[in-house]
Amino acid sequence: MESLLIVKTSSSLSFPLKSQLSSSYSHQTTQVSKCKALNGGEKSWPLPMRLQRPLATLEHVGSSDGSIINLRHRAGFSVNAASDHPLESEPSNSPLKSVQGVLDAFYRFSRPHTVIGTALSILSVSLLAVERLSDISPLFFTGMLEAIVAALFMNIYIVGLNQLSDIEIDKVNKPYLPLASGEYSVKTGIMIVSSFAVMSFWLASVVGSWPLFWALFISFGLGTAYSIDLPLLRWKRFALVAAMCILAVRAVIVQIAFYLHIQTHVYGRPVAFSKPVMFATAFMSFFSVVIALFKDIPDIAGDKIFGIRSFTVRMGQERVFWICISLLQMAYLVAILVGASSSCTWSKYLTIIGHAALASILWTRARSIDFSRKEEITSFYMFIWKLFYAEYLLIPFVR
């Protein structure tokens, strides 16, 4: 007779097996024997199994010749035979795994690519205020660290508020985010963003730097107006206004305000805008427009559904993509010309070679993009952020 393997969850589920499971898989398999009924017919004797967590998957389907069926366990479930001998024992959720889960959810909530961009930009702009080697002192590092921490707190407020306002959209565009996936409740999200906004302003008040305070305050105002769904607000619905918000924060506030924080508050020098500061502001204006345009290219599906009239929705993915590439190539060309005009030899070569290399890499990768694959477009968007990071590594060398 043919034996039956019965797997139980809330109700019994049975399915026939035509094979004998190998005893060498004692922790992952169950041995089922074949018997012939005395009257020549077939009779099934079920072997009860206890399924502690759902969904065992069959990796190898048995055949009449006695091949092996291997039960692989997903998500840490284990199956016990009737004899209570465990086929695979899994430890219960440990405190370490719980902590890892909490950290992973917060990592995704904080949008790490924006966190890295904020930290690198402040570091780079702060170095533009350094005029001599002796300026690099504990005072400099303290002032820079104060600015970075306060800005990162505000960054988490802004990206968190955007997720709170876009839960339904993110279920389509970014289902892996904690609010969209249900890992965070709305109450938890509100608590996080409120706490980080308060901590940001508290730190600025303790530091006592007016450039730092105004940088945070303007970022707070624009970030709130960009996302929150209130009358006359939620500016992200309007493509041009949304781009201007991102440009104001990433290109103007970050470059000028944080430079002045080091220049006036840390060093106590008068306000003065050098050539590198002006270059950084102009270049990042181009780059911020590109980020503002490009971030909507992978999200076209959800934006269409929920009526977000981004440039991508109105003009199409491919057209907006090549506009972004053209803007960046123009920015790299200007950077090369600025480098060529430098009177400092090492600055000239670093600026020209560095920007020429980035422009070449950008063009090569852009030509291979497949617009039918969302994951490829998303990957390219992350590549744009890497170019953003690379630019902030070059900016301190512009002299």
Residue pairs with C-beta under 8 A, 6 or more apart in sequence:
1 34
1 35
1 36
1 37
1 41
1 42
1 43
1 44
1 45
2 16
2 17
2 18
2 34
2 42
2 44
3 16
3 17
3 32
3 33
3 34
3 35
3 44
3 45
3 46
3 47
4 14
4 15
4 16
4 17
4 44
4 45
4 46
4 47
5 14
5 15
5 16
5 17
5 30
5 32
5 46
5 47
5 49
6 12
6 13
6 14
6 46
6 47
6 48
6 49
7 13
7 14
7 15
7 49
7 51
7 56
7 79
8 48
8 49
8 50
8 51
9 51
9 54
14 46
16 44
17 32
17 62
17 69
18 62
18 63
18 64
19 32
19 62
19 63
19 64
19 65
19 66
19 67
19 68
19 69
20 31
20 32
20 33
20 34
20 62
20 66
21 29
21 30
21 31
21 32
21 62
21 68
21 69
22 29
22 31
22 68
23 31
25 68
25 70
26 85
26 87
27 86
27 87
27 88
27 89
28 70
28 71
28 72
28 73
28 87
28 88
29 68
29 69
29 70
29 71
29 87
30 47
30 49
30 71
30 79
30 81
30 87
32 47
35 43
35 45
36 42
37 43
47 81
47 82
48 82
49 79
49 80
49 81
49 82
50 79
50 80
51 77
51 79
52 77
52 78
52 79
52 80
53 75
53 76
53 77
53 78
54 77
55 74
55 75
55 77
56 71
56 72
56 73
56 74
56 77
56 79
57 71
57 72
57 74
58 69
58 70
58 71
58 72
59 69
59 70
59 71
59 72
60 67
60 68
60 69
60 70
61 69
62 68
62 69
71 79
71 87
73 79
73 88
73 90
76 90
77 90
78 86
78 87
78 88
78 89
78 90
79 87
79 88
80 86
80 87
81 87
105 178
105 183
105 184
106 178
106 192
108 176
108 177
108 178
109 156
109 159
109 160
109 163
109 177
109 178
109 179
109 184
109 189
109 192
110 155
110 156
110 159
110 160
111 159
113 382
113 385
114 155
114 159
115 152
115 155
115 156
116 385
116 389
117 250
117 385
117 388
117 389
117 392
118 148
118 151
118 152
118 155
118 254
119 148
119 151
119 152
120 389
120 392
120 393
121 250
121 254
121 255
121 258
121 284
121 392
122 144
122 147
122 148
122 151
122 254
122 258
123 144
123 148
123 392
124 280
124 392
124 393
124 395
124 396
125 254
125 255
125 258
125 259
125 262
125 277
125 280
125 395
126 140
126 143
126 144
126 147
126 258
126 259
126 261
126 262
127 396
128 259
128 274
128 276
128 277
128 280
128 395
128 396
129 135
129 259
129 262
129 263
129 266
129 267
129 269
130 136
130 140
135 267
139 266
140 262
140 266
140 267
142 266
143 209
143 261
143 262
143 265
143 266
144 262
144 266
146 203
146 207
146 209
146 212
147 209
147 212
147 258
147 261
147 262
149 203
150 200
150 203
150 204
150 207
150 212
150 216
151 200
151 215
151 216
151 219
151 254
151 258
153 196
153 197
153 199
153 200
153 203
154 196
154 197
154 200
154 216
154 219
154 220
154 223
156 192
156 193
156 196
157 193
157 196
157 197
157 200
157 220
157 223
158 219
158 220
158 223
158 224
158 226
158 227
160 189
160 192
160 193
160 196
161 193
161 223
161 224
161 227
161 228
162 223
162 226
162 227
162 236
163 170
163 177
163 178
163 179
163 180
163 189
164 179
164 186
164 189
164 190
164 193
164 227
165 227
165 228
165 229
165 234
166 227
167 179
167 180
167 186
168 306
169 299
169 302
169 303
169 305
169 306
169 308
170 177
170 179
170 180
170 302
171 180
171 302
172 301
172 302
172 305
173 298
173 299
173 301
173 302
173 303
174 180
174 299
175 181
178 184
178 189
179 186
179 189
184 192
197 220
200 216
200 220
201 213
201 216
201 217
201 220
204 212
204 213
204 216
205 213
207 265
208 265
209 261
209 265
210 265
211 257
211 258
211 260
211 261
211 264
211 265
212 257
212 258
212 261
212 265
214 257
215 253
215 254
215 257
215 258
215 261
218 248
218 249
218 253
218 257
219 249
219 253
222 245
222 248
222 249
223 245
223 249
224 233
225 233
225 234
225 235
225 245
226 234
226 235
226 236
226 242
226 245
226 246
227 234
227 236
228 234
235 241
235 242
235 245
236 242
236 245
236 308
237 307
237 308
237 309
238 309
239 296
239 309
239 310
239 311
239 314
242 292
242 310
243 288
243 289
243 292
243 293
243 311
245 292
246 288
246 289
246 291
246 292
247 285
247 288
247 289
247 292
249 288
250 284
250 287
250 288
250 291
251 281
251 284
251 285
251 287
251 288
252 281
252 285
254 284
255 277
255 280
255 281
255 284
256 273
256 277
256 281
259 273
259 277
260 271
263 269
263 271
263 272
264 270
264 271
275 398
275 399
276 395
276 396
276 398
276 399
279 335
279 338
279 395
279 398
280 395
280 398
282 334
283 331
283 334
283 335
283 391
283 395
284 391
286 327
286 328
286 330
286 331
286 334
287 328
287 331
287 387
287 388
287 391
289 327
290 324
290 327
290 328
290 384
291 384
291 385
291 388
293 311
293 312
293 320
293 323
293 324
294 320
294 321
294 324
294 381
294 384
295 381
296 303
296 308
296 310
296 311
296 312
296 313
296 320
297 312
297 317
297 320
297 321
297 324
297 377
297 381
298 374
298 377
298 378
298 381
299 310
299 312
300 310
300 312
300 313
300 317
301 374
302 308
303 309
303 310
303 312
303 313
304 313
311 320
312 320
317 371
317 377
318 371
321 366
321 369
321 371
321 377
322 366
324 384
325 362
325 363
325 366
328 359
328 362
328 384
328 387
329 359
329 362
329 363
332 355
332 356
332 358
332 359
332 362
333 359
335 351
335 355
335 394
335 398
336 351
336 352
336 355
336 356
336 359
338 351
338 398
339 347
339 348
339 349
339 350
339 351
339 352
339 355
339 398
340 348
340 352
342 348
342 351
342 398
342 399
344 399
346 397
347 397
347 398
347 399
350 394
350 397
351 394
351 397
351 398
354 390
354 394
354 397
355 394
358 387
358 390
358 391
361 387
362 387
365 380
365 383
366 380
369 376
369 377
369 380
370 376
371 377
